[in-house]
Amino acid sequence: MCIFCQIVSGEIPNNTVLENDAFLAFHDLYPKAPIHVLIIPKKHVECFQDVDPETMAGLTSFAQEVARTLGLDQSGYRLITNNGKDGGQEIPHLHFHMLGGGKLTWEHLHDDTHKNI
């Protein structure tokens, strides 16, 4: 059983932000922003390539509700998923990172990147 399935089952505690029958959002243990929350489906889906459209539709509305709950819906946030080993996915359970709570930077872009676009 993966670590996220253990969190869903209650075997491992978490700092829950929001939960419903199908999804769970909780604070990341190693935050990369002032607010860093993980959003997961409760049923095990290994990665984005494996997720069905119905689950994604539910996850979309759930993530929007998480943003409202955290007060990020107006100020903005970043929503990220890593897919597969080469995409940086470390836990084989579909999850999205919601980052916010301040002006986010993108290390791969520089201030002059957009001048030639």
Secondary structure as the mmCIF struct_conf table of DSSP 4:
data_model
#
loop_
_struct_conf.conf_type_id
_struct_conf.id
_struct_conf.beg_label_comp_id
_struct_conf.beg_label_asym_id
_struct_conf.beg_label_seq_id
_struct_conf.end_label_comp_id
_struct_conf.end_label_asym_id
_struct_conf.end_label_seq_id
HELX_RH_AL_P HELX_RH_AL_P1 ILE A 3 SER A 9
TURN_TY1_P TURN_TY1_P1 GLY A 10 GLY A 10
BEND BEND1 GLU A 11 ILE A 12
STRN STRN1 THR A 16 GLU A 19
BEND BEND2 ASP A 21 ALA A 22
STRN STRN2 PHE A 23 HIS A 27
BEND BEND3 LEU A 29 TYR A 30
BEND BEND4 LYS A 32 PRO A 34
STRN STRN3 ILE A 35 PRO A 41
BEND BEND5 LYS A 42 LYS A 43
BEND BEND6 CYS A 47 CYS A 47
HELX_RH_3T_P HELX_RH_3T_P1 PHE A 48 ASP A 50
HELX_RH_AL_P HELX_RH_AL_P2 PRO A 53 LEU A 70
TURN_TY1_P TURN_TY1_P2 GLY A 71 GLY A 71
TURN_TY1_P TURN_TY1_P3 ASP A 73 SER A 75
STRN STRN4 TYR A 77 ILE A 80
TURN_TY1_P TURN_TY1_P4 GLY A 84 GLY A 88
BEND BEND7 ILE A 91 HIS A 93
STRN STRN5 PHE A 96 GLY A 100
BEND BEND8 GLY A 101 GLY A 102
TURN_TY1_P TURN_TY1_P5 GLU A 107 HIS A 108
TURN_TY1_P TURN_TY1_P6 ASP A 111 ASP A 112
HELX_RH_3T_P HELX_RH_3T_P2 THR A 113 ASN A 116
#
